[in-house]
Amino acid sequence: MIDRVKAIIHLDNLIHNFNLLKAVYQNKRVMAVVKADAYGHGSVEVAKHLETHGCDFFAVTDLLEGIELRQAGIQSDILLFGKTSPQNIDKIKHYHLTQTIDSLEYAQSLNSYGIRIQTHIVIDTGMSRFGIYCQHQEDIKETAEEVEKMMALLHLNHQGIYTHFAAADEEKEAFTKHQYDVFCQLIQAIEFKGLDLGIKHCSNSAAILKYRDRHMDMVRTGIAMYGYPPIKTKLNFLPVMDVFARVISLRKIRPGDGISYGITHIAKKDMRLASIAIGYADGYNRLLSNQDYFFYKGKKLKVMGRVCMGVTMVDVSHIDIQVGDFVEVFGQNKPLDQMATQLNTITYELLTNMSKKRVIFEYSK
Ligand SMILES: Cc1ncc(COP(=O)(O)O)c(C=O)c1O
């Protein structure tokens, strides 16, 4: 049976969320983060739809993701968060991509090819992941000098500078404030020398919603745009992805019968079970065995036994359901953030886990 699992991507909800964030940011520039295939939603479709609705800056992880968008016809700026091997600088140029530079050494190495490309400088103010190390006041002078040297390189066309908050979605306000303050002081120190830093940006989804006085010249949003703000908000974000899986088999079982691998559940009474065509290979986490439910016509269908590679059994004793029907795995009626909490993970991971090879994606406007 084809269409075992389908993901419906609500592009209207995506625009609704994007516009909510834009309004928070007083309709200024919002960069859409569409890395990792737009958090599993399909970067080409997502970026195309956003571009026709006014988004003019995208961010992806690497060259391959950037090229995919250009080949699909995306015209707007595309920032590569990750590094590109200097030997591939001709591709950055050819596809008009914007390269993040994280050190003077890397900048010099790109510059040595004599090919003019657009760049943003990244500063590490506290994430300890990427960027020029500047986590303390005492690092500012040296970092400012490094940035100055980077900006003086002949073939790098400096367009912006950014940092990334490590804990804007947590109750670590003092830490985030420190990151912001160091970044601002660095900017001041560089601008004091008369240099134009271009687009300055620092806020991710959590910071856009929580720290409204720190938005700078552009904000970068990912997860909130896909419907899952990482902090509590009164704004009405709508899930963009709904996942449905098909009933492929129905059976009656008797008291004492075991269910699924390991027989971790034994029926206590007569039951009707449905086998649903989704499992861990599709992106439905095995740790949800015996823990979760699917949703069908207003009713919860409890997951019974272990999640298999491509099948999960649920209790349908109380409902009328047929082979071929679809049940909701997560989406409008079954909150993904609850599943994430249950799994001690984040919505980002669950969204990006949906397998592009096994799940059919449909786009609805
Ligand atoms: C540098 C950078 N900016 C912005 C974002 C978007 O973050 P969020 O999805 O929390 O809005 C990310 C995502 O991880 C990122 O790596």
The ligand as an ORCA input file, in Angstrom:
! r2SCAN-3c Opt
* xyz 0 1
  C      22.973     30.585     14.023
  C      21.517     30.277     14.166
  N      20.624     31.274     14.136
  C      19.310     31.062     14.274
  C      18.809     29.782     14.430
  C      17.327     29.580     14.588
  O      17.018     29.164     15.866
  P      15.504     28.859     16.285
  O      15.076     27.694     15.466
  O      15.577     28.550     17.723
  O      14.719     30.082     15.973
  C      19.693     28.702     14.470
  C      19.181     27.353     14.679
  O      19.691     26.524     15.368
  C      21.084     28.955     14.336
  O      21.983     27.959     14.357
*
